[in-house]
């Protein structure tokens, strides 16, 4: 079972792994292979604040914004409001 953050901001157990990762303090979500996130994880930062989402809709509904590095198109749309 995998622990995912749902649209309402509550965690739930899922038989499927999350498709996106997030960083709780800054409320940013992105791809699991995001170079920026992987760099922070490799330095020992970030892991305790990492969350996972089933999909982009769940991340947005939980109040997270797209990562500018790995999701530049979604980030620009978000930035424009």
Kinemage of the C-alpha trace (Angstrom):
@kinemage 1
@onewidth
@group {chain A} dominant
@subgroup {mainchain}
@vectorlist {calphas} color= white
{ca unk a 1} P 0.000 0.000 0.000
{ca unk a 2} L 1.105 3.532 -0.778
{ca unk a 3} L 0.351 6.670 1.224
{ca unk a 4} L -0.994 9.399 -1.081
{ca unk a 5} L -2.231 12.909 -0.407
{ca unk a 6} L -5.794 13.322 -1.590
{ca unk a 7} L -7.657 16.289 -3.060
{ca unk a 8} L -8.905 17.415 0.355
{ca unk a 9} L -5.409 17.428 1.824
{ca unk a 10} L -5.833 14.174 3.766
{ca unk a 11} L -3.659 11.099 3.357
{ca unk a 12} L -5.096 7.781 2.227
{ca unk a 13} L -3.809 4.296 1.426
{ca unk a 14} L -3.673 3.286 -2.236
{ca unk a 15} L -2.717 0.002 -3.902
{ca unk a 16} L -1.175 2.095 -6.718
{ca unk a 17} L 1.908 4.314 -6.309
{ca unk a 18} L 1.640 8.055 -6.786
{ca unk a 19} L 2.272 9.465 -10.251
{ca unk a 20} L 3.539 12.838 -8.984
{ca unk a 21} L 5.618 13.948 -6.026
{ca unk a 22} L 5.274 17.058 -3.928
{ca unk a 23} L 7.128 19.135 -1.368
{ca unk a 24} L 4.848 19.960 1.549
{ca unk a 25} L 6.391 23.230 2.899
{ca unk a 26} L 6.275 25.036 -0.461
{ca unk a 27} L 3.235 23.166 -1.805
{ca unk a 28} L 4.926 22.325 -5.109
{ca unk a 29} L 4.192 19.197 -7.162
{ca unk a 30} L 6.150 17.704 -10.039
{ca unk a 31} L 7.289 14.624 -11.882
{ca unk a 32} L 8.942 11.832 -9.930
{ca unk a 33} L 12.052 12.254 -12.095
{ca unk a 34} L 12.268 16.038 -11.582
{ca unk a 35} L 15.966 17.028 -11.637
{ca unk a 36} L 15.448 19.686 -8.972
{ca unk a 37} L 13.679 17.321 -6.564
{ca unk a 38} L 16.200 14.536 -7.171
{ca unk a 39} L 19.074 16.942 -6.485
{ca unk a 40} L 17.537 17.975 -3.143
{ca unk a 41} L 16.813 14.357 -2.214
{ca unk a 42} L 20.407 13.341 -3.026
{ca unk a 43} L 21.672 16.020 -0.627
{ca unk a 44} L 19.515 14.596 2.157
{ca unk a 45} L 16.945 17.383 2.067
{ca unk a 46} L 13.281 17.145 1.368
{ca unk a 47} L 12.601 13.432 2.046
{ca unk a 48} L 10.652 13.966 5.287
{ca unk a 49} L 8.456 16.563 3.588
{ca unk a 50} L 7.836 14.562 0.400
{ca unk a 51} L 4.245 13.676 -0.490
{ca unk a 52} L 2.774 11.785 -3.433
{ca unk a 53} L -0.328 12.288 -5.552
{ca unk a 54} L -2.371 9.944 -7.719
{ca unk a 55} L -2.589 12.592 -10.457
{ca unk a 56} L -2.341 16.283 -11.260
{ca unk a 57} L -5.977 16.939 -10.379
{ca unk a 58} L -5.400 15.656 -6.828
{ca unk a 59} L -2.290 17.827 -6.418
{ca unk a 60} L -4.101 20.966 -7.581
{ca unk a 61} L -7.146 20.201 -5.431
{ca unk a 62} L -4.838 19.817 -2.406
{ca unk a 63} L -3.545 23.351 -3.040
{ca unk a 64} L -0.203 22.545 -4.678
{ca unk a 65} L 1.304 24.391 -7.643
{ca unk a 66} L 3.330 22.937 -10.555
{ca unk a 67} L 7.129 22.835 -10.461
{ca unk a 68} L 8.737 25.403 -12.766
{ca unk a 69} L 11.618 23.034 -13.604
{ca unk a 70} L 9.889 19.805 -14.627
{ca unk a 71} L 6.424 21.124 -15.548
{ca unk a 72} L 7.195 24.492 -17.203
{ca unk a 73} L 4.012 24.658 -19.299
{ca unk a 74} L 1.733 23.937 -16.331
{ca unk a 75} L 3.760 26.372 -14.219
{ca unk a 76} L 3.293 29.209 -16.734
{ca unk a 77} L -0.456 28.584 -16.828
{ca unk a 78} L -0.565 28.593 -13.017
{ca unk a 79} L 1.576 31.741 -12.831
{ca unk a 80} L -0.760 33.659 -15.151
{ca unk a 81} L -3.615 32.772 -12.815
